[in-house]
Amino acid sequence: MADARIFQDLKDDHDRHRDLLAKIAETQGDSEERRTLFEKFRVEVSAHAAAEEESLYAAMLEKPDLRDDARHSVSEHKEIDDFLGELADKDMSSSGWLTTFKEMRHRYEHHIDEEEEDMFPAAADGLSDAEEARLAKIFETRKPREAERAEHSEAGDDRE
């Protein structure tokens, strides 16, 4: 695991996401601050998830020992995307918005903790240094493109 940049990139994003979630939780009602922070979180998480799926998860899907973990995480990304769409459709000043936000936050923090504690170490064992370096480049290239795409889409656009 000499070039673990892919895992550091992902953990750095997770730390930013945790910070944004904490800041959103401190807001009240349908405020400009809540709207701005929520939109920032939505775009950031959408870009992160897409780039992660196109880099790390794609490589994991090719390896039988890692395939189930990748599939599980992709399904959790879909769940978070559904939550984001639901939150975007709700009145931010309602108690229902806060209840849904708390549930989404719990599920997302569980997801990223699971990735960091279980999935990343398993993936690191199954990937060569060269693969990790290649995945970091893919992630770092894709994420800005995915962020631009997310900025021009609505929350939950990926929902079925």
Buried (B, 14 or more C-beta within 10 A) or exposed (E): EEBBBBBEBBBEBBEBBBEBBEBBEEBEEEEEEBEEBBBBBBBBBBBBBBBBBBBBBEBBBEBEEBEEBBEEBBEBBBBBBBBBBBBBEBEBEEEEBBEBBEEBBEEBBEBBEBBBEEBBEBBBEBBEEEBBBBBBEBBBEBBEEBBEBBEEEEBBBBEE
